[in-house]
């Protein structure tokens, strides 16, 4: 009996002796003078390929097998045998090879020649076949699995918050508009747009965060998390920004800022530990080819306690550091990546949770401290990246909340439902947001965030 099997499982010693069917794509073909060929086949299930021995006695050996090139797809039946080759426990002795699809070697771009990561972005439909992007996809999958595992094990409910919203969570206004109005028929004479004629009867946008809606469920059900796509219409063409990215956002009733920091630290350690445990080959690949400190950095973070530091003390440390920063440091500024990296890489040599930021830097929903100058905000900083998590204890006092909205030019009437949460059984609550791509970028050591998402959306780029 022939068993369909993945390359990952075919490479394991437990498969020896089995009659199997393996399907995948040719990476290389090497012909021997003895009248047989070695094929390297990969199906995406692992970083390593499966070596296939194709004997010259195969019916289609001369007509098809000897003409297989990189990118060709095949289905191979045969027996898994022990292998004497270095770095592999098994190989597949082919009894039958069916060629499913050829790849023209003259035009197929993923030949032996090495391409830059920037060039590979032009072939987003093919780049998952490379070692790098296959490894990124598997690590990303592991991180997503760990996110759900962590919160489910801690009795959180997974809530789907809307992608289309009328609320600006961040108050920054950098949102994509959603409309069915015909843009070429909008008024050109300065008269107002008639929003009541639009699909929703009011301005609507792609969400920048599921937080506000998440708070609704947290204030009814206790512990929830959201995990889905979010959008920012910022014209930021940097290695750390995307216009479309994925966010995981837990929200917990009866939590204060300390509870929130504890949750964030526990959460990150779980993601990093799982990546090391579940993606050993892929992590070794990133450690060898992209950042030789990747594994060591993750192991240290998993084993250490995060330093917790008020923003005010962080400013004092930076001012006394003697470092020449591009952006001068003074109380009230939004700390830049260079400041965050100094704290994590040089001063503390580990993760840092900064908290209690100036109120002028943060959105309306963050709880104001008794000093009136700061809010119960927190940022989790890690080496090499800087901020990886942002969160806060939320403002549960209605009078303070409406005052903060007015400060930031928001009308409390537009957030009447959010205010109702404070009118009817208000409770202290807190939450944070983790950008999935930032996390995967940090775990893998990839330099550009566009290389850790399948199809990057950036200014001027929405090809696929």
Secondary structure, 3 states (H helix, E strand, C coil): CCEECCHHHHCCHHHCCCEEEEEEEEEEEEEECCCEEEEEEECCCCCCCEEEEEECCCCCCCCCHHHCCCCCEEEEEEEEEECCCCCCCEEEEEEEEEEEECCCCCCCCCCCCCCCHHHHHHHCCCHHHCHHHHHHHHHHHHHHHHHHHHHHHCCCEECCCCCEECCCCCCCCCCCEECCCCHHHCCCCCCCCCHHHCCCCCCEEECCCCHHHHHHHHHHHCEEEEEEEEECCCCCCCCCCCCEEEEEEEEEECCCHHHHHHHHHHHHHHHHHHHHHHCHHHHHHHHHHCCCCHHHHHHHHHHCCCEEEEHHHHHHHHHCCCCCCCCCCCCCCCCCHHHHHHHHHHHCCCCEEEEEEEHHHCCCCECECCCCCEEEEEEEEECCCEEEEEEEEECCCHHHHHHHHHHCCCCHHHHHHHHHHHHCCCCCEEEEEEEHHHHHHHHHCCCCHHHCCCCCCECCECCC
